[in-house]
Amino acid sequence: MARDATKPVILWFRKDLRLDDNKALNAAHLSGRPIISLYIRELEAAGTGPLGAAQAWWLHNSLKALDASLRKRHGGLTLASGEALEVLRALIRESDAEAVFWNQRYDPPGISIDARIGHELEKQAIEVKSFDGQLLHEPSQLMTGSGTPYRVYTPFWRALESAGEPEPPLDIPSKLQLASKLPASEKLESWKLLPTRPDWTSNFADLWKPGEEGAQEKLRTFIENRLDGYKENRDHPAKPATSMLSPHLALGEISPARIWDATRGLSKHVPAADIVHFRKEIAWREFSYHLLFHFPRLASANWDDRFDRFEWRSGEENFKAWSRGMTGYPIVDAGMRQLWRYGWMHNRVRMIAASFLIKDLMVDWRRGEAWFRDTLVDADPANNAASWQWVAGSGADASPFFRIFNPVLQGEKFDPDGDYVRAHVPELRTLDAKYIHQPFEAPKSVLGEAGVILGETYPKPIVDHAGARNRALAAYNAIKGVA
């Protein structure tokens, strides 16, 4: 049926807070109709907004950045709270819009909500269009030869590679026809996304610039300065070697296709191994969404149900020490303190910290997943859950449970001079590098020279790693033969 070109189309932003490579935006532009830009704080679906308090800080600043970008183009972002279908119906009545466009979501609550909204709006003769582009592949389409979902990463990666290069990303349309008359909007400040009394996010801005512009800057910096040598350097937390793009990806300020495209044609200047290794990190995110799509309970249920019988310990005091970075193992404590200070932790250290919680302390991986979900600015429903299950040994293509990281050896291998520990555990800053990862083995004279008093200025280890390892393996052996 023909549509009235004077009646607006509602462009519903979700976790795609960008103008670049935005297929829904591009389609709205090509329709020739005025565009109303909308963001809904959906009260009925916790999984579709910020996943935790740290990401709420990011969302506040990202929405401000998107609104400013739209205002430069003589538009603006309308904010509304409530049940999404009712918000859309009210805006359709107010604006006389005949269409709603959006980009697809892949978290289970979002998928369910979108299906219901599409069905209800179409019954009202409202045109509804959804577009891909948040991932490089559609989880429902990339399947094994037998038509089943992938459960192992390596064949998934090969399938993704053999599917061919992703479509080139779309540039921002040169002249957007944004609606000149904006609907009434809620005030962003009224959403109270920013913490107060105390503002524990006060250091976040030292490291992060939320918004599309910040995402593009991070991408340029990585391609120009960090991609060369990425494979070797990425595991060393003291080195500025990672892309730092994960928070921008989490809220869709940049698309995976745009990142992938930036690595094209670089093989004359950058070793192919570095390019491939970085692309595999993008593909791990894809694999995580593939798992979440086909196993919606990824964040709450063991993929391997043998782990339903695993004897976890409650460990309240130990969990508290872990979350505060006071375990007595410096590499773990440095990571947890980096997380609290900046809302982010280096990926290698995430694995070490997760292994310590699960296997040294025998605390249920779901508690760690929930803590990361609340404290990470890059909290992601697929990546977070899949990665925790990978470390726990309970997930698809998981690391074997018996692979238990030794926090001392991991620290010595990946932070040999202790620079990362010194940056985040200041009470150990002057400790000799020989003991920086095991201050509990340092002679009293060495500790005294560094001003370290174990149990006072820095904690003694809350658990003996060797004994904890044996305890964890015994618990695993009790379930591993269970069918």
C-alpha positions, 0 to 999 in steps of 0.5 A, a space after each residue: 500500500 502507498 504511504 504518505 511521504 509527508 507522514 513521519 517514520 519513527 526510528 527506534 534506537 536501541 543498542 545501536 546508538 550511532 548514525 554510521 552504518 545504521 541500516 534502519 536509519 538508512 532505510 528511513 532516509 531512503 523512504 523520503 519521510 521525516 524521521 523521528 528519532 526515539 529511545 525508549 527506557 523499557 521498563 518491562 525488559 531488564 535485558 534490553 537497556 543498560 545491564 548494570 550501574 556502570 553501563 547506565 553511566 555510559 548510556 547517559 553519556 551516549 544518549 547525550 552524544 547521539 542527541 547532540 549529533 542529531 541536533 547538528 543535523 537539525 533534529 534531536 532525540 526523543 526520550 520516553 519511558 514505559 512499556 515499549 508498545 504503548 510508548 510507540 502507540 502514543 507517539 504514533 497518535 501524536 505524530 501521525 507516523 505510519 511506520 516504525 523502523 528498528 535494528 534487530 536485537 538478539 537478546 532473548 527478552 528483546 527478540 520476544 518484545 520485538 516480535 509482539 510489537 511488530 505483530 500488534 503494530 501491523 494490525 494497526 496498519 503501521 509499517 514495521 521494518 527491522 534490519 540486521 547489522 548488529 552482528 556480522 551474521 544472523 544466528 538463525 542462518 549460520 548453522 552446521 552442515 547438519 542444520 544444528 547450531 555451532 557449539 565449538 568456536 573453531 568450526 564456527 570461525 571457519 564457517 564465518 570466514 567461508 561465508 565471505 567478507 561482510 557487506 561494506 558498512 554504510 556511511 551516514 547519509 549526507 542529508 538526513 530529513 529529520 522531523 523539524 517538530 519534535 515530540 515531547 521528550 523526557 529529560 535525560 537527567 530525570 532517568 537518574 542514570 548517573 550515580 551520586 553520593 558517592 560518584 564512584 564513576 568519577 574516574 571513568 571519563 579519564 579513560 572513556 569518551 562515550 558516543 559514536 565520535 569516541 568509538 571512531 577515535 578508539 578505532 583509529 587509534 587501534 588501527 594506527 598504533 596497536 594492530 601491528 603486534 596485536 597477537 603478541 601484545 594483547 595478553 600483557 595488561 600493562 601494554 596499551 595493546 587492545 582496541 578498547 572498543 568493547 563498550 562502544 560495541 556493547 551499546 552499538 556506537 560502532 558496528 562490527 562491520 565498520 570495525 572489520 572494514 577498517 582491517 581490510 587492505 592492511 596486509 602490506 603494513 600489518 602482519 596477517 597474523 595480527 589482523 586474523 587474531 583481531 578478527 577472531 576476537 570480533 568473531 568470539 562476540 559473534 559466537 557468544 550471540 550465536 550461543 545466546 540465540 540458541 540457548 537463551 538461558 546462557 546467563 543463568 543455566 549451565 550449558 553442561 548440566 553436569 555442573 548442576 550437581 557441582 558443590 559450590 561454596 557460599 563464600 560471602 567473605 571471600 566473594 567480598 574480598 574478591 570484589 574489592 580486590 583484597 584477595 592477597 593475590 596481586 594480579 587478581 586484586 589489580 584487575 578487580 580494582 581496575 574494574 572498580 575504577 574504570 568500569 573495565 578490566 583487561 581481558 587476560 586478567 578477566 580470565 585470571 580473576 574469573 578462574 580465581 573466583 570459580 576454582 580457588 574460591 569455588 563460588 558459583 560462576 553466576 555470582 561473578 557474571 552478575 558482578 561483572 554485569 553490574 560493574 563493566 561499562 562493556 557489559 554484554 548479555 552474550 559475551 559476559 555469560 559465554 565467557 564466564 561459562 567458558 572459564 567455569 568449564 560448564 559452557 559450549 566449547 569451554 576451557 576444561 575445568 581442570 585448567 586452573 590458572 595459577 595467579 602467581 604464574 599468570 602474573 609473572 608471565 603476563 606482567 613480568 615487571 609488575 607494571 600492571 600491579 603497580 598501577 592498580 595496587 599502589 601499596 605494592 608499588 615499591 615492592 621488588 619485581 621478584 616478589 610483586 606477584 607473591 608478596 607472601 613469599 618475600 622476606 620480611 626485610 624486602 617487605 619492610 623496605 617496600 613499606 608492606 605489612 601483610 595483613 595490614 597494608 596489604 592482605 595475606 592470601 585468603 586461600 592457599 592456591 595449591 590446596 584450593 586447586 586440589 579441592 576444586 579438582 576433587 569437586 569436579 571429579 565428583 561430577 565429571 562421570 555423571 551422565 
